[in-house]
Amino acid sequence: MKLEHYPVDKLQREIVAIVARYLDLKQYKLFFFGSRVTGTAASGSDIDVGIDGPEAVPGHIMVEIRDALENLRTLYTVDIVDFKQLSQEFRQIALETTEPITVEEE
């Protein structure tokens, strides 16, 4: 994924730090998907982040994660989606092109 106005590695670290406050990232995987990954994004396109794990993320946790992501100081909107809540058809299409969100341990 490429961003014009924000370092991707910094964004990955920030997303991981936020989600790790609420979920065990040994059980839940994070990834980018959508137009930013496929290369079809317009300049104002949001950044799509997927969460996939053993069970759906409780609604109140998703609200907390979304609120924290809204406070990131980027020029982009970050939209986070729980893939356990998606239709099988959309899930299958979206998972065709993803980019894992990983942070190297220091």
KEDO-34581 format. One line per 3 residues: number of its first residue (from 1); for each residue x, y, z of N, C-alpha, C, O, CB. Coordinates in Angstrom, 3 decimals, decimal comma. Glycine has a CB too. Example, Ala and Ser with C-alpha at 12.3 -4.5 7.8 and 13.67 -1.06 7.14 Angstrom:
2
1) 13,190 -5,690 7,800 12,300 -4,500 7,800 13,200 -3,300 7,800 14,236 -3,319 8,465 11,308 -4,473 9,046  12,850 -2,250 7,080 13,670 -1,060 7,140 12,900 0,030 7,870 13,409 1,138 8,039 14,084 -0,598 5,725;
***
This chain:
106
1) 0,839 -1,172 0,000 0,000 0,000 0,000 0,885 1,236 0,000 1,929 1,275 0,651 -0,955 -0,003 1,209  0,452 2,232 -0,733 1,198 3,486 -0,785 0,304 4,634 -0,334 -0,876 4,699 -0,676 1,742 3,747 -2,210  0,891 5,527 0,435 0,218 6,753 0,844 1,101 7,920 0,461 2,321 7,859 0,615 -0,089 6,757 2,372;
4) 0,496 8,976 -0,034 1,280 10,131 -0,454 1,692 11,021 0,710 2,757 11,637 0,673 0,501 10,939 -1,452  0,868 11,092 1,731 1,069 12,106 2,764 1,290 11,559 4,171 1,160 12,296 5,149 -0,097 13,010 2,786  1,623 10,271 4,282 1,809 9,697 5,617 2,618 8,416 5,479 2,339 7,616 4,587 0,434 9,419 6,317;
7) 3,606 8,197 6,329 4,409 6,970 6,230 3,588 5,726 6,600 2,987 5,672 7,673 5,644 7,071 7,142  3,568 4,749 5,722 2,784 3,536 5,942 3,250 2,796 7,191 2,424 2,291 7,952 2,874 2,615 4,724  4,562 2,726 7,413 5,052 2,006 8,596 4,590 2,674 9,888 4,293 1,989 10,867 6,583 1,922 8,571;
10) 4,530 3,997 9,900 4,038 4,712 11,078 2,551 4,427 11,291 2,109 4,199 12,417 4,278 6,234 10,931  1,794 4,441 10,209 0,369 4,141 10,303 0,149 2,720 10,815 -0,726 2,492 11,651 -0,310 4,326 8,938  0,929 1,771 10,326 0,815 0,393 10,803 1,067 0,317 12,305 0,309 -0,330 13,028 1,799 -0,518 10,055;
13) 2,119 0,967 12,776 2,425 0,955 14,215 1,278 1,554 15,028 0,915 1,035 16,083 3,727 1,731 14,495  0,717 2,644 14,526 -0,372 3,301 15,253 -1,627 2,428 15,292 -2,285 2,328 16,327 -0,697 4,654 14,611  -1,953 1,803 14,174 -3,127 0,928 14,131 -2,936 -0,257 15,070 -3,837 -0,587 15,842 -3,388 0,435 12,691;
16) -1,785 -0,893 15,010 -1,505 -2,040 15,885 -1,590 -1,623 17,351 -2,173 -2,343 18,162 -0,108 -2,635 15,579  -1,024 -0,482 17,700 -1,050 -0,019 19,092 -2,483 0,198 19,574 -2,820 -0,145 20,707 -0,243 1,282 19,239  -3,316 0,763 18,720 -4,710 1,006 19,103 -5,459 -0,312 19,268 -6,076 -0,548 20,307 -5,415 1,889 18,055;
19) -5,410 -1,160 18,265 -6,189 -2,400 18,306 -5,701 -3,320 19,424 -6,501 -4,025 20,039 -6,110 -3,126 16,954  -4,400 -3,320 19,691 -3,836 -4,180 20,738 -4,336 -3,797 22,131 -4,258 -4,610 23,052 -2,313 -4,112 20,705  -4,842 -2,594 22,302 -5,428 -2,192 23,584 -6,708 -2,975 23,880 -7,095 -3,139 25,037 -5,723 -0,685 23,586;
22) -7,355 -3,454 22,821 -8,678 -4,064 22,957 -8,739 -5,543 22,589 -9,601 -6,271 23,082 -9,644 -3,324 22,116  -7,821 -5,992 21,720 -7,875 -7,369 21,222 -6,512 -8,030 21,322 -5,480 -7,361 21,264 -8,371 -7,401 19,771  -6,517 -9,333 21,471 -5,284 -10,119 21,469 -4,861 -10,334 20,017 -5,514 -11,072 19,280 -5,478 -11,492 22,213;
25) -3,781 -9,696 19,614 -3,353 -9,776 18,219 -2,680 -11,100 17,880 -2,234 -11,297 16,750 -2,414 -8,643 17,909  -2,605 -11,999 18,841 -2,199 -13,372 18,520 -3,399 -14,144 17,969 -3,237 -15,156 17,287 -1,614 -14,090 19,778  -4,593 -13,662 18,268 -5,819 -14,303 17,784 -6,454 -13,556 16,619 -7,088 -14,163 15,756 -6,817 -14,419 18,910;
28) -6,285 -12,251 16,597 -6,902 -11,425 15,561 -5,827 -10,886 14,627 -4,787 -10,402 15,073 -7,708 -10,262 16,188  -6,086 -10,975 13,342 -5,153 -10,479 12,331 -5,675 -9,166 11,770 -6,882 -8,977 11,612 -4,952 -11,521 11,195  -4,758 -8,271 11,473 -5,083 -6,979 10,875 -4,504 -6,921 9,472 -3,423 -7,450 9,213 -4,544 -5,808 11,740;
31) -5,226 -6,281 8,577 -4,736 -6,159 7,209 -5,404 -4,974 6,520 -6,511 -4,567 6,872 -4,992 -7,460 6,419  -4,703 -4,435 5,532 -5,274 -3,425 4,658 -5,982 -4,152 3,519 -5,552 -5,226 3,099 -4,175 -2,440 4,118  -7,063 -3,566 3,024 -7,743 -4,093 1,844 -8,377 -2,916 1,111 -8,299 -1,781 1,580 -8,820 -5,174 2,230;
34) -8,987 -3,169 -0,002 -9,697 -2,121 -0,717 -8,834 -1,380 -1,715 -7,772 -1,854 -2,118 -10,266 -1,154 0,250  -9,307 -0,211 -2,108 -8,699 0,524 -3,220 -7,263 0,960 -2,963 -6,483 1,072 -3,908 -9,523 1,728 -3,530  -6,897 1,205 -1,727 -5,508 1,593 -1,441 -4,550 0,434 -1,702 -3,387 0,660 -2,036 -5,371 2,068 0,018;
37) -5,017 -0,789 -1,557 -4,183 -1,966 -1,804 -4,195 -2,337 -3,284 -3,168 -2,728 -3,838 -4,663 -3,155 -0,955  -5,350 -2,216 -3,916 -5,450 -2,608 -5,323 -4,861 -1,569 -6,262 -4,656 -1,845 -7,444 -6,892 -2,853 -5,688  -4,584 -0,362 -5,739 -4,013 0,688 -6,576 -5,045 1,496 -7,330 -4,698 2,232 -8,254 -3,063 0,092 -7,544;
40) -6,316 1,374 -6,954 -7,376 2,103 -7,643 -7,913 3,273 -6,823 -8,962 3,827 -7,151 -8,505 1,163 -7,984  -7,211 3,650 -5,769 -7,682 4,706 -4,870 -7,571 6,077 -5,521 -6,619 6,365 -6,247 -6,890 4,685 -3,562  -8,557 6,907 -5,248 -8,488 8,322 -5,602 -7,765 9,038 -4,469 -7,535 8,453 -3,410 -9,921 8,934 -5,848;
43) -7,411 10,281 -4,682 -6,629 11,003 -3,669 -7,358 11,104 -2,331 -6,707 11,136 -1,287 -6,294 12,400 -4,169  -8,671 11,152 -2,332 -9,427 11,272 -1,089 -9,961 9,963 -0,545 -10,757 9,961 0,394 -10,555 12,196 -1,291  -9,537 8,851 -1,119 -10,035 7,544 -0,671 -9,610 7,248 0,760 -8,529 7,638 1,201 -9,535 6,435 -1,599;
46) -10,488 6,549 1,473 -10,151 6,158 2,840 -9,185 4,981 2,834 -8,877 4,408 1,789 -11,420 5,802 3,631  -8,722 4,642 4,014 -7,845 3,488 4,207 -8,693 2,416 4,875 -9,203 2,613 5,978 -6,561 3,848 5,074  -8,839 1,286 4,202 -9,652 0,196 4,729 -8,780 -0,783 5,493 -7,790 -1,297 4,972 -10,400 -0,523 3,598;
49) -9,168 -1,035 6,744 -8,456 -1,977 7,604 -9,428 -3,084 7,982 -10,551 -2,819 8,410 -7,873 -1,269 8,880  -8,988 -4,323 7,823 -9,801 -5,465 8,205 -9,284 -6,107 9,474 -8,082 -6,123 9,742 -9,841 -6,482 7,087  -10,222 -6,642 10,257 -9,903 -7,450 11,436 -10,531 -8,814 11,190 -11,703 -8,904 10,822 -10,435 -6,786 12,789;
52) -9,763 -9,864 11,390 -10,314 -11,207 11,250 -9,781 -12,064 12,391 -8,577 -12,110 12,644 -9,953 -11,830 9,862  -10,685 -12,731 13,063 -10,291 -13,555 14,199 -11,269 -14,681 14,430 -12,120 -14,957 13,584 -10,171 -12,714 15,447  -11,154 -15,336 15,578 -11,966 -16,520 15,849 -13,450 -16,218 16,042 -14,292 -17,094 15,843 -11,443 -17,212 17,065;
55) -13,773 -14,989 16,426 -15,172 -14,613 16,623 -15,332 -13,134 16,335 -14,352 -12,394 16,255 -15,648 -14,946 18,060  -16,566 -12,715 16,180 -16,847 -11,309 15,909 -16,369 -10,442 17,075 -16,423 -10,846 18,236 -18,357 -11,094 15,658  -15,908 -9,261 16,739 -15,491 -8,300 17,761 -16,763 -7,678 18,346 -17,620 -7,219 17,591 -14,524 -7,191 17,163;
58) -16,901 -7,655 19,668 -18,087 -7,037 20,267 -18,257 -5,591 19,797 -17,285 -4,857 19,620 -17,994 -7,085 21,798  -19,512 -5,207 19,602 -19,817 -3,877 19,079 -19,197 -2,742 19,866 -18,687 -1,790 19,275 -21,283 -3,686 19,039  -19,230 -2,822 21,197 -18,679 -1,732 22,004 -17,162 -1,614 21,824 -16,607 -0,521 21,935 -19,017 -1,948 23,485;
61) -16,494 -2,734 21,547 -15,049 -2,697 21,294 -14,779 -2,041 19,943 -13,852 -1,242 19,815 -14,442 -4,128 21,333  -15,590 -2,376 18,932 -15,419 -1,745 17,616 -15,614 -0,234 17,715 -14,907 0,528 17,056 -16,411 -2,343 16,594  -16,566 0,199 18,532 -16,785 1,638 18,720 -15,536 2,285 19,314 -15,105 3,344 18,857 -18,013 1,894 19,635;
64) -14,959 1,653 20,328 -13,744 2,191 20,956 -12,589 2,269 19,953 -11,872 3,268 19,899 -13,335 1,322 22,161  -12,419 1,214 19,166 -11,339 1,189 18,170 -11,569 2,279 17,128 -10,642 3,011 16,782 -11,249 -0,204 17,484  -12,798 2,391 16,628 -13,100 3,427 15,622 -12,844 4,826 16,179 -12,274 5,677 15,496 -14,566 3,312 15,150;
67) -13,263 5,057 17,412 -13,036 6,372 18,029 -11,547 6,686 18,107 -11,129 7,804 17,805 -13,660 6,424 19,437  -10,752 5,711 18,509 -9,306 5,926 18,615 -8,686 6,169 17,239 -7,805 7,017 17,099 -8,633 4,719 19,291  -9,139 5,435 16,230 -8,603 5,629 14,877 -8,962 7,005 14,324 -8,183 7,598 13,578 -9,126 4,541 13,938;
70) -10,139 7,511 14,688 -10,538 8,846 14,241 -9,609 9,920 14,785 -9,470 10,984 14,182 -11,971 9,139 14,666  -8,977 9,653 15,911 -8,083 10,630 16,523 -6,662 10,590 15,975 -5,822 11,394 16,380 -8,046 10,414 17,998  -6,380 9,663 15,055 -5,056 9,651 14,431 -4,874 10,926 13,622 -5,800 11,400 12,963 -4,871 8,396 13,529;
73) -3,687 11,462 13,683 -3,414 12,718 12,975 -2,886 12,429 11,572 -1,715 12,652 11,265 -2,398 13,583 13,765  -3,780 11,929 10,740 -3,445 11,673 9,343 -4,354 12,530 8,474 -5,328 13,107 8,957 -3,589 10,155 8,988  -4,030 12,604 7,204 -4,908 13,291 6,264 -5,944 12,333 5,686 -6,713 12,701 4,799 -4,090 13,927 5,138;
76) -5,958 11,113 6,192 -6,825 10,069 5,658 -7,840 9,618 6,700 -7,584 9,674 7,903 -5,996 8,879 5,182  -8,986 9,175 6,222 -9,957 8,518 7,077 -9,610 7,035 7,113 -9,388 6,420 6,070 -11,420 8,753 6,571  -9,565 6,465 8,303 -9,279 5,039 8,453 -10,584 4,345 8,830 -11,180 4,636 9,868 -8,159 4,782 9,534;
79) -11,016 3,427 7,977 -12,243 2,669 8,208 -11,865 1,247 8,590 -11,126 0,582 7,864 -13,167 2,683 6,949  -12,367 0,777 9,722 -12,029 -0,571 10,180 -13,269 -1,458 10,105 -14,366 -1,051 10,486 -11,460 -0,541 11,629  -13,072 -2,671 9,610 -14,176 -3,591 9,353 -13,876 -4,937 10,004 -12,792 -5,496 9,837 -14,415 -3,759 7,828;
82) -14,857 -5,447 10,750 -14,749 -6,786 11,327 -15,225 -7,778 10,273 -16,409 -7,805 9,935 -15,587 -6,916 12,658  -14,319 -8,587 9,756 -14,654 -9,499 8,673 -15,600 -10,618 9,099 -16,175 -11,286 8,240 -13,402 -10,093 8,112  -15,774 -10,838 10,390 -16,761 -11,815 10,859 -18,188 -11,279 10,695 -19,150 -12,045 10,753 -16,498 -12,176 12,336;
85) -18,321 -9,977 10,492 -19,635 -9,349 10,349 -20,060 -9,200 8,887 -21,165 -8,733 8,612 -19,629 -7,987 11,017  -19,200 -9,589 7,954 -19,472 -9,397 6,529 -20,199 -10,589 5,931 -20,141 -11,703 6,452 -18,177 -9,151 5,772  -20,884 -10,330 4,828 -21,461 -11,440 4,074 -20,319 -12,274 3,506 -19,229 -11,757 3,261 -22,408 -10,927 2,934;
88) -20,565 -13,540 3,300 -19,538 -14,431 2,766 -19,063 -13,950 1,398 -17,878 -14,049 1,081 -20,071 -15,869 2,668  -19,983 -13,432 0,590 -19,634 -12,967 -0,754 -18,668 -11,780 -0,703 -17,641 -11,788 -1,383 -20,902 -12,576 -1,525  -18,994 -10,756 0,104 -18,108 -9,594 0,200 -16,777 -9,986 0,819 -15,716 -9,551 0,371 -18,766 -8,477 1,024;
91) -16,844 -10,803 1,842 -15,623 -11,262 2,523 -14,673 -11,933 1,535 -13,475 -11,650 1,524 -15,973 -12,239 3,668  -15,212 -12,813 0,715 -14,391 -13,539 -0,253 -13,745 -12,581 -1,255 -12,560 -12,711 -1,563 -15,237 -14,585 -0,992  -14,512 -11,630 -1,760 -13,975 -10,664 -2,726 -12,912 -9,792 -2,067 -11,841 -9,587 -2,638 -15,107 -9,781 -3,305;
94) -13,193 -9,280 -0,880 -12,252 -8,383 -0,195 -10,955 -9,087 0,168 -9,889 -8,471 0,139 -12,889 -7,811 1,063  -11,029 -10,367 0,509 -9,827 -11,103 0,913 -8,925 -11,478 -0,263 -7,810 -11,959 -0,057 -10,224 -12,353 1,654  -9,393 -11,263 -1,487 -8,573 -11,583 -2,658 -7,327 -10,708 -2,734 -6,282 -11,146 -3,216 -9,391 -11,423 -3,932;
97) -7,441 -9,471 -2,256 -6,304 -8,552 -2,301 -6,176 -7,861 -0,949 -6,887 -6,900 -0,657 -6,469 -7,504 -3,447  -5,267 -8,364 -0,139 -5,015 -7,762 1,170 -3,519 -7,584 1,369 -2,699 -8,176 0,667 -5,615 -8,629 2,305  -3,197 -6,764 2,332 -1,798 -6,556 2,713 -1,734 -6,627 4,237 -2,337 -5,789 4,907 -1,239 -5,172 2,171;
100) -1,027 -7,595 4,799 -0,980 -7,733 6,258 -0,423 -6,477 6,930 0,476 -5,818 6,408 -0,132 -8,946 6,644  -0,971 -6,172 8,083 -0,426 -5,089 8,902 0,483 -5,749 9,921 0,032 -6,466 10,814 -1,567 -4,230 9,600  1,751 -5,496 9,773 2,740 -6,092 10,667 3,652 -5,005 11,200 3,908 -3,996 10,543 3,561 -7,186 9,944;
103) 4,123 -5,237 12,384 5,070 -4,319 13,004 6,226 -5,153 13,511 6,039 -6,099 14,276 4,411 -3,484 14,161  7,416 -4,796 13,079 8,595 -5,520 13,552 8,855 -5,154 14,997 8,833 -3,982 15,373 9,834 -5,208 12,678  9,101 -6,173 15,799 9,393 -5,931 17,210 10,789 -5,359 17,345 11,730 -5,776 16,670 9,256 -7,228 18,038;
106) 10,890 -4,391 18,238 12,184 -3,721 18,429 12,958 -4,339 19,557 14,069 -3,900 19,857 11,991 -2,241 18,694;
***
